[in-house]
């Protein structure tokens, strides 16, 4: 990484131009050029090619194979403007819907409806409010980082693990409260929570920050199972209130919760898919350079 920055700085100084002049040629900020030169950020591949042309050099002389393989791990996982906006929109939508759900818990279930609840129901609502608050805080953190364009693979892993971790705690608390209230606890639900969430965390860590490259199949599979679990719980609850006075309330509150929760695995899938595509692009460029170098060596004098 440092060598790449040094190569840029050396080529720029040999050409006799300032960071600002180079930035103007590439339609980026001077700070971006400075980050490239001090080794804290790579340009994306398209910008790197324009950078090489602006410095009258080649991309091969600026980037070696190690640089090409490591740039997806240092840069934000999403670099194209349209894809960035989609990521930010997903984060923002998840944040807003979870915030609305949190406000519902606070201002209705914990205040106006307080006198109509049993001790168990009140404890369950408080647990849900805390869980919703933690998820909302993590999503706000992710939204801000997405706007600032600082979600690299490590940051994506941290955000994802925090979101899954809150879900693990929430499931544990609900099972515990059900046990205290002598409610029958679903064995299937316990097994699903005990297997899916830990597997999800492991697959996320292996894919986003694992030392060896991994396909995102595990992330996709676990996210898909979470989507099925969330949708199944919603459908089960809906069936139980069909034909009752509570149907309207259920459709309003639980549909909002369904949308809020489904956005999270969708967001994780989107980030994983984008990063995987970026890594594949970097690997294909590396393989192309290796083949080109081998061909040059095999050319007869």
The 8 nearest C-alpha neighbors of each residue, nearest first, counted from 0:
[[1, 3, 2, 38, 66, 4, 39, 69],
 [0, 2, 38, 4, 3, 5, 37, 36],
 [3, 1, 5, 0, 4, 6, 38, 61],
 [2, 4, 6, 0, 1, 5, 61, 62],
 [5, 36, 3, 1, 7, 38, 6, 2],
 [4, 6, 2, 8, 7, 3, 9, 36],
 [7, 5, 3, 9, 4, 8, 61, 2],
 [8, 6, 4, 10, 5, 9, 11, 36],
 [7, 9, 5, 11, 6, 10, 36, 12],
 [8, 10, 6, 12, 11, 7, 5, 13],
 [11, 9, 13, 7, 12, 8, 6, 54],
 [12, 10, 8, 14, 13, 9, 16, 7],
 [11, 13, 15, 9, 14, 10, 8, 16],
 [14, 12, 10, 15, 11, 9, 16, 8],
 [13, 15, 11, 12, 16, 10, 54, 55],
 [14, 16, 12, 13, 11, 17, 10, 9],
 [17, 15, 14, 11, 20, 12, 21, 18],
 [18, 16, 20, 19, 21, 15, 11, 12],
 [17, 19, 21, 20, 29, 22, 32, 16],
 [18, 20, 22, 29, 17, 21, 23, 28],
 [21, 19, 23, 17, 22, 18, 16, 24],
 [22, 20, 18, 24, 19, 23, 17, 25],
 [21, 23, 19, 27, 25, 29, 20, 24],
 [24, 22, 26, 20, 21, 25, 19, 27],
 [23, 25, 21, 22, 26, 20, 53, 27],
 [24, 26, 22, 23, 27, 21, 50, 49],
 [27, 25, 23, 24, 22, 28, 21, 29],
 [28, 26, 22, 25, 23, 31, 29, 32],
 [29, 27, 30, 31, 22, 32, 26, 23],
 [28, 30, 19, 32, 22, 31, 18, 33],
 [31, 29, 33, 28, 32, 34, 27, 18],
 [30, 32, 34, 28, 29, 33, 35, 27],
 [33, 31, 35, 29, 34, 30, 18, 36],
 [32, 34, 30, 36, 31, 35, 37, 29],
 [35, 33, 31, 37, 39, 32, 36, 40],
 [36, 34, 32, 40, 38, 33, 4, 41],
 [35, 4, 37, 33, 38, 34, 8, 5],
 [38, 36, 34, 35, 4, 39, 33, 1],
 [37, 39, 1, 4, 35, 36, 0, 40],
 [38, 40, 34, 37, 35, 41, 73, 36],
 [41, 39, 35, 34, 38, 74, 73, 42],
 [40, 42, 35, 70, 74, 43, 39, 73],
 [41, 43, 47, 46, 44, 40, 35, 74],
 [44, 42, 46, 45, 47, 41, 78, 74],
 [43, 45, 47, 46, 48, 42, 281, 41],
 [44, 46, 48, 47, 43, 49, 42, 50],
 [47, 45, 49, 48, 43, 44, 42, 50],
 [46, 48, 50, 44, 45, 49, 42, 43],
 [49, 47, 51, 45, 50, 46, 58, 44],
 [50, 48, 46, 52, 47, 51, 53, 45],
 [49, 51, 47, 53, 48, 52, 46, 54],
 [50, 52, 56, 48, 54, 57, 58, 49],
 [53, 51, 55, 49, 54, 50, 56, 48],
 [54, 52, 50, 51, 55, 49, 24, 21],
 [53, 55, 51, 52, 56, 10, 11, 50],
 [56, 54, 52, 53, 51, 57, 14, 10],
 [57, 55, 51, 54, 52, 58, 60, 10],
 [58, 56, 51, 59, 60, 61, 52, 55],
 [57, 59, 61, 60, 51, 62, 48, 56],
 [58, 60, 62, 57, 61, 63, 288, 56],
 [61, 59, 58, 57, 62, 56, 63, 6],
 [60, 62, 58, 59, 6, 3, 7, 57],
 [63, 61, 59, 66, 60, 58, 3, 67],
 [62, 64, 66, 65, 59, 67, 61, 60],
 [65, 63, 67, 66, 285, 68, 62, 288],
 [64, 66, 68, 67, 63, 69, 62, 0],
 [67, 65, 69, 63, 64, 68, 62, 70],
 [68, 66, 64, 65, 70, 69, 281, 285],
 [67, 69, 65, 66, 70, 281, 64, 282],
 [70, 68, 66, 72, 71, 67, 65, 73],
 [69, 71, 73, 72, 67, 68, 66, 74],
 [72, 70, 74, 69, 73, 278, 76, 277],
 [71, 73, 70, 69, 152, 74, 151, 76],
 [74, 72, 70, 71, 151, 40, 69, 75],
 [73, 75, 71, 151, 40, 72, 70, 41],
 [76, 74, 151, 150, 77, 149, 78, 148],
 [75, 77, 151, 274, 152, 74, 150, 71],
 [78, 76, 75, 83, 79, 82, 273, 274],
 [77, 79, 80, 75, 83, 76, 43, 82],
 [78, 80, 82, 81, 83, 77, 43, 84],
 [81, 79, 83, 82, 84, 78, 77, 85],
 [82, 80, 84, 83, 79, 85, 78, 86],
 [81, 83, 85, 84, 79, 80, 86, 77],
 [84, 82, 80, 86, 81, 85, 77, 79],
 [83, 85, 87, 81, 82, 86, 88, 80],
 [86, 84, 88, 82, 83, 87, 89, 81],
 [85, 87, 83, 89, 88, 84, 82, 90],
 [88, 86, 84, 90, 89, 85, 145, 91],
 [87, 89, 85, 91, 86, 90, 92, 84],
 [90, 88, 92, 86, 87, 91, 93, 85],
 [89, 91, 87, 142, 93, 88, 92, 94],
 [90, 92, 94, 88, 93, 89, 142, 87],
 [93, 91, 89, 95, 94, 90, 88, 96],
 [92, 94, 90, 96, 91, 259, 95, 262],
 [93, 95, 91, 138, 97, 92, 135, 96],
 [96, 94, 98, 92, 97, 93, 91, 99],
 [97, 95, 99, 259, 98, 93, 94, 92],
 [96, 98, 100, 94, 99, 95, 259, 135],
 [97, 99, 101, 95, 100, 96, 135, 94],
 [100, 98, 102, 96, 101, 97, 95, 103],
 [99, 101, 97, 103, 98, 102, 96, 104],
 [102, 100, 98, 104, 103, 99, 131, 128],
 [103, 101, 105, 99, 104, 100, 106, 98],
 [104, 102, 100, 101, 106, 105, 107, 99],
 [105, 103, 108, 101, 102, 128, 107, 106],
 [104, 106, 102, 109, 103, 107, 108, 101],
 [105, 107, 103, 110, 104, 102, 109, 108],
 [108, 106, 111, 110, 103, 109, 104, 112],
 [107, 109, 112, 104, 110, 113, 105, 111],
 [108, 110, 105, 113, 107, 104, 106, 112],
 [109, 111, 113, 107, 106, 112, 108, 105],
 [112, 110, 107, 113, 108, 109, 106, 114],
 [111, 113, 108, 115, 110, 114, 107, 109],
 [112, 114, 110, 109, 115, 116, 111, 108],
 [115, 113, 116, 112, 111, 117, 110, 109],
 [116, 114, 113, 112, 117, 111, 121, 120],
 [117, 115, 113, 114, 120, 121, 118, 112],
 [116, 118, 120, 119, 121, 115, 114, 113],
 [117, 119, 121, 120, 122, 116, 123, 180],
 [118, 120, 122, 117, 121, 123, 180, 176],
 [119, 121, 123, 117, 122, 118, 116, 124],
 [122, 120, 124, 118, 123, 119, 116, 117],
 [121, 123, 125, 119, 120, 124, 126, 118],
 [124, 122, 120, 126, 121, 125, 127, 119],
 [123, 125, 127, 121, 126, 122, 128, 120],
 [126, 124, 128, 122, 127, 123, 121, 129],
 [127, 125, 123, 129, 124, 128, 130, 122],
 [128, 126, 124, 130, 125, 129, 131, 123],
 [127, 129, 125, 131, 126, 130, 104, 101],
 [130, 128, 132, 126, 131, 127, 125, 133],
 [129, 131, 127, 133, 132, 128, 169, 126],
 [130, 132, 128, 134, 129, 133, 101, 127],
 [133, 131, 129, 135, 130, 134, 128, 136],
 [132, 134, 136, 130, 135, 131, 129, 137],
 [133, 135, 131, 137, 136, 132, 162, 138],
 [136, 134, 132, 138, 133, 137, 94, 97],
 [135, 137, 139, 133, 134, 138, 132, 140],
 [138, 136, 140, 134, 139, 135, 141, 133],
 [139, 137, 141, 135, 94, 140, 136, 142],
 [140, 138, 142, 136, 141, 137, 94, 135],
 [139, 141, 137, 138, 143, 142, 136, 144],
 [142, 140, 138, 144, 139, 143, 145, 137],
 [141, 143, 139, 145, 90, 144, 140, 91],
 [144, 142, 146, 140, 145, 141, 147, 139],
 [145, 143, 147, 141, 149, 146, 142, 150],
 [146, 144, 148, 142, 147, 143, 87, 150],
 [145, 147, 143, 148, 144, 142, 87, 149],
 [146, 148, 144, 145, 149, 143, 150, 142],
 [149, 147, 145, 146, 144, 150, 75, 83],
 [148, 150, 144, 147, 75, 151, 145, 154],
 [151, 149, 75, 154, 155, 145, 144, 148],
 [150, 152, 75, 76, 154, 153, 74, 149],
 [153, 151, 155, 207, 154, 72, 76, 156],
 [154, 152, 156, 155, 151, 208, 157, 207],
 [153, 155, 157, 150, 151, 156, 152, 158],
 [156, 154, 152, 158, 153, 157, 150, 159],
 [155, 157, 153, 159, 154, 158, 207, 160],
 [158, 156, 154, 160, 155, 159, 161, 153],
 [159, 157, 161, 155, 156, 160, 154, 162],
 [158, 160, 156, 162, 161, 157, 155, 163],
 [159, 161, 163, 157, 162, 158, 164, 200],
 [160, 162, 164, 158, 159, 163, 157, 165],
 [163, 161, 159, 165, 164, 160, 134, 158],
 [162, 164, 166, 160, 165, 161, 159, 167],
 [165, 163, 161, 167, 166, 162, 160, 168],
 [164, 166, 168, 162, 167, 163, 169, 161],
 [165, 167, 169, 163, 164, 168, 170, 162],
 [168, 166, 164, 170, 165, 169, 171, 163],
 [169, 167, 171, 165, 170, 166, 172, 164],
 [168, 170, 166, 172, 171, 167, 165, 130],
 [169, 171, 173, 167, 168, 172, 166, 174],
 [170, 172, 168, 174, 169, 173, 175, 167],
 [173, 171, 175, 169, 174, 170, 176, 168],
 [174, 172, 176, 170, 175, 171, 177, 169],
 [173, 175, 177, 171, 172, 176, 170, 178],
 [174, 176, 172, 178, 173, 177, 171, 179],
 [177, 175, 179, 173, 178, 174, 172, 180],
 [178, 176, 182, 180, 174, 175, 179, 173],
 [177, 179, 181, 175, 176, 180, 182, 174],
 [180, 178, 176, 181, 177, 175, 182, 119],
 [179, 181, 177, 182, 178, 176, 119, 175],
 [182, 180, 178, 179, 177, 183, 184, 176],
 [181, 183, 177, 180, 178, 184, 179, 176],
 [184, 182, 185, 181, 177, 178, 180, 186],
 [183, 185, 182, 186, 177, 174, 178, 189],
 [186, 184, 188, 187, 183, 189, 190, 174],
 [185, 187, 189, 188, 184, 190, 191, 183],
 [186, 188, 190, 185, 189, 191, 192, 184],
 [189, 187, 191, 185, 186, 190, 192, 184],
 [190, 188, 186, 192, 187, 191, 193, 185],
 [191, 189, 193, 187, 188, 192, 194, 186],
 [190, 192, 188, 194, 193, 189, 195, 187],
 [193, 191, 189, 190, 194, 195, 196, 188],
 [192, 194, 190, 191, 189, 195, 196, 197],
 [195, 193, 191, 192, 196, 197, 190, 198],
 [194, 196, 198, 191, 192, 197, 199, 193],
 [195, 197, 199, 198, 194, 192, 200, 163],
 [198, 196, 200, 199, 195, 194, 201, 193],
 [197, 199, 201, 195, 196, 200, 202, 194],
 [198, 200, 196, 202, 221, 197, 201, 195],
 [201, 199, 197, 203, 198, 202, 160, 204],
 [200, 202, 198, 204, 203, 199, 205, 197],
 [201, 203, 205, 199, 217, 218, 204, 200],
 [202, 204, 200, 206, 201, 205, 207, 218],
 [205, 203, 201, 207, 206, 202, 208, 209],
 [206, 204, 209, 202, 203, 208, 207, 201],
 [205, 207, 203, 213, 204, 209, 208, 202],
 [206, 208, 152, 204, 156, 203, 205, 209],
 [209, 207, 204, 205, 206, 153, 152, 210],
 [210, 208, 205, 211, 206, 207, 204, 212],
 [211, 209, 208, 212, 205, 206, 213, 207],
 [210, 212, 209, 213, 205, 206, 208, 214],
 [213, 211, 210, 209, 214, 206, 205, 207],
 [214, 212, 206, 215, 211, 205, 209, 216],
 [213, 215, 216, 206, 212, 275, 217, 218],
 [214, 216, 218, 217, 206, 219, 213, 271],
 [217, 215, 219, 218, 214, 220, 213, 202],
 [216, 218, 220, 202, 219, 215, 221, 199],
 [217, 219, 215, 221, 216, 220, 202, 203],
 [220, 218, 216, 222, 217, 221, 223, 268],
 [219, 221, 223, 217, 222, 218, 216, 224],
 [222, 220, 224, 199, 223, 218, 219, 217],
 [223, 221, 225, 264, 219, 224, 220, 218],
 [222, 224, 226, 220, 221, 225, 219, 227],
 [223, 225, 227, 221, 226, 222, 228, 220],
 [226, 224, 228, 222, 223, 227, 229, 221],
 [225, 227, 223, 229, 224, 228, 230, 261],
 [228, 226, 224, 230, 225, 229, 231, 223],
 [229, 227, 225, 231, 226, 230, 224, 232],
 [228, 230, 226, 232, 231, 227, 225, 233],
 [229, 231, 233, 227, 232, 228, 226, 234],
 [232, 230, 228, 234, 233, 229, 227, 235],
 [233, 231, 235, 229, 230, 234, 236, 228],
 [232, 234, 230, 236, 231, 235, 237, 229],
 [233, 235, 237, 231, 236, 232, 230, 238],
 [236, 234, 232, 238, 237, 233, 231, 239],
 [237, 235, 239, 233, 234, 238, 232, 240],
 [236, 238, 234, 239, 235, 240, 233, 241],
 [237, 239, 235, 241, 236, 240, 234, 233],
 [238, 240, 236, 237, 241, 235, 243, 234],
 [241, 239, 246, 243, 237, 238, 245, 242],
 [242, 240, 238, 243, 239, 246, 237, 245],
 [241, 243, 240, 244, 246, 245, 239, 238],
 [242, 244, 245, 240, 241, 246, 239, 247],
 [245, 243, 246, 242, 247, 240, 248, 241],
 [244, 246, 243, 248, 247, 249, 240, 241],
 [245, 247, 249, 240, 248, 244, 243, 241],
 [248, 246, 250, 249, 245, 251, 244, 252],
 [247, 249, 251, 245, 250, 246, 252, 253],
 [250, 248, 246, 253, 252, 247, 251, 245],
 [249, 251, 247, 254, 248, 253, 252, 246],
 [252, 250, 248, 249, 254, 253, 247, 255],
 [251, 253, 255, 249, 254, 250, 248, 256],
 [252, 254, 256, 249, 255, 250, 251, 257],
 [255, 253, 257, 256, 250, 252, 251, 258],
 [256, 254, 258, 253, 252, 257, 259, 251],
 [255, 257, 253, 259, 254, 258, 260, 252],
 [258, 256, 254, 260, 255, 259, 253, 261],
 [257, 259, 255, 261, 256, 260, 254, 262],
 [260, 258, 256, 96, 257, 97, 93, 262],
 [259, 261, 257, 262, 258, 263, 256, 229],
 [262, 260, 258, 263, 259, 264, 257, 226],
 [261, 263, 265, 260, 259, 93, 264, 266],
 [262, 264, 266, 265, 261, 260, 267, 93],
 [265, 263, 267, 222, 266, 262, 261, 268],
 [266, 264, 262, 268, 263, 267, 269, 261],
 [267, 265, 269, 263, 264, 268, 262, 89],
 [266, 268, 264, 270, 269, 265, 271, 263],
 [269, 267, 265, 271, 266, 270, 272, 219],
 [268, 270, 266, 272, 267, 271, 273, 265],
 [271, 269, 273, 267, 272, 268, 274, 266],
 [272, 270, 268, 274, 269, 273, 275, 267],
 [273, 271, 275, 269, 270, 274, 268, 276],
 [272, 274, 276, 270, 275, 271, 269, 277],
 [275, 273, 277, 271, 76, 276, 272, 270],
 [276, 274, 278, 272, 277, 273, 271, 279],
 [277, 275, 279, 273, 274, 278, 280, 272],
 [276, 278, 274, 280, 275, 279, 273, 281],
 [279, 277, 281, 275, 280, 276, 282, 71],
 [278, 280, 282, 276, 277, 281, 283, 275],
 [281, 279, 277, 283, 278, 282, 276, 284],
 [280, 282, 278, 284, 279, 283, 67, 68],
 [283, 281, 285, 279, 284, 280, 278, 286],
 [282, 284, 286, 280, 285, 281, 287, 279],
 [283, 285, 287, 281, 282, 286, 280, 288],
 [286, 284, 282, 288, 287, 283, 64, 281],
 [285, 287, 289, 283, 288, 284, 282, 290],
 [288, 286, 284, 290, 285, 289, 283, 291],
 [287, 289, 291, 285, 286, 290, 292, 284],
 [288, 290, 286, 292, 291, 287, 293, 285],
 [291, 289, 293, 287, 292, 288, 294, 286],
 [292, 290, 288, 294, 289, 293, 287, 295],
 [291, 293, 295, 289, 294, 290, 288, 296],
 [294, 292, 290, 296, 295, 291, 289, 297],
 [293, 295, 297, 291, 292, 296, 290, 298],
 [296, 294, 292, 298, 293, 297, 291, 290],
 [297, 295, 293, 294, 298, 292, 299, 291],
 [296, 298, 294, 295, 293, 299, 292, 300],
 [299, 297, 295, 296, 294, 300, 293, 292],
 [300, 298, 297, 296, 295, 294, 293, 292],
 [299, 298, 297, 296, 295, 294, 293, 292]]
